[in-house]
Every structure is written in structure tokens, then in C-alpha cells.
Amino acid sequence: MKTDIIQNYRRSFEQFAREHQGVECWSARDLQPLLGYEKWSNFTEVIAKAIESCKNSRQEPKYHFADAGKLIETGKGAQRQVEDYFLTTTLDNL
């Protein structure tokens, strides 16, 4: 049973994977609902803790949490830019 759950999560994560400048990464905004966060502000708190953990393990956060903006549609087809991060597990630069 647990294997099925893990495989389903893995497939879900892989659907959101993208390549940015040759590095596999994920948009935090795309992963937010998948990880069960309804509010962006709650998810950014978790990201901030993860960035701190990265620093504590002597890893460079900018290689794992690249600032990115994302255009979202607002009413009547207008767009606005919102905060986002490209998240990665690699040590390569984004």
C-alpha cells in the first residue's frame, strides 16, 4: 500500500518537473497544492525553514531555491506577476 502512495506522489511530482537553464527544477507554486498548502504564505514559511536548513548544512541556498516570478491571470484576462521559487535538488547554478 505505501509503495503505491509513494509511486503516485512521484508521478505527480514528475508531472511538474521542468528544465531551467539545463537544471531540473520545480515551481514552488506548482507544488504548493500537491503538498497540501492552501495558502502561499504558509508555504513560504516552510520554504524559509528549508532555506535555513540548507544554510545549516553548509549548502548554498541559491542553488536550491532560485527566486522566480510567475505570471497569473486575474480578472478579464489581465495578468500580474507573483512571487515563486524554482526548487531543485542539484548543486548546479540556476
C-alpha positions in Angstrom: 0.0 0.0 0.0 2.7 2.5 1.0 4.6 1.7 -2.2 1.5 2.7 -4.3 1.2 6.0 -2.4 4.9 6.8 -2.9 4.7 6.0 -6.6 1.6 8.2 -7.1 3.4 11.1 -5.4 6.5 10.5 -7.5 4.4 10.6 -10.7 2.7 13.8 -9.5 6.0 15.5 -8.8 7.4 14.4 -12.1 4.4 16.0 -14.0 5.5 19.4 -12.6 9.3 19.0 -13.3 10.7 21.4 -15.8 14.1 22.3 -17.1 15.5 25.8 -16.5 19.0 26.6 -17.9 19.8 22.9 -18.1 18.7 22.1 -14.5 15.7 20.0 -13.5 13.5 22.0 -11.1 10.0 22.6 -9.8 7.9 25.7 -9.3 7.0 26.2 -5.7 3.6 27.5 -6.8 3.0 24.2 -8.7 4.0 22.1 -5.7 2.1 24.1 -3.2 -1.3 22.3 -3.6 0.3 18.9 -4.2 1.9 19.3 -0.7 -1.3 20.3 0.9 -0.8 24.0 1.4 -3.8 26.1 0.7 -2.2 29.5 1.4 1.0 30.7 -0.3 2.0 32.5 2.9 2.0 29.2 4.8 4.1 27.5 2.1 6.7 30.4 2.1 7.2 29.8 5.8 8.1 26.2 5.1 10.4 27.3 2.3 12.1 29.8 4.6 12.8 27.0 7.1 14.1 24.8 4.3 16.5 27.6 3.2 17.7 27.9 6.8 18.3 24.1 7.0 20.2 24.4 3.7 22.5 27.0 5.2 22.9 25.0 8.4 24.1 22.0 6.3 26.7 24.3 4.6 24.8 24.2 1.2 24.3 27.3 -0.8 20.6 28.1 -0.8 20.7 29.9 -4.1 21.5 26.6 -5.8 18.3 25.0 -4.5 15.9 28.0 -4.1 16.1 30.3 -7.0 13.8 33.4 -6.9 11.4 33.4 -9.8 8.3 35.2 -10.7 5.2 33.7 -12.2 2.5 35.4 -14.3 -1.0 34.5 -13.1 -4.3 35.5 -14.8 -6.5 37.9 -12.9 -10.0 39.1 -13.9 -10.8 39.8 -17.5 -7.7 38.2 -18.9 -5.2 40.6 -17.2 -2.0 39.2 -15.8 0.2 40.0 -12.8 3.5 38.7 -11.5 3.6 36.8 -8.2 6.5 35.5 -6.1 7.7 32.0 -6.9 10.8 29.8 -6.5 12.4 27.3 -8.7 13.2 24.4 -6.4 15.9 21.9 -7.2 18.0 19.1 -5.6 21.1 19.7 -7.7 24.1 21.7 -6.8 24.3 23.3 -10.2 23.5 27.0 -10.6 20.2 28.1 -12.0 
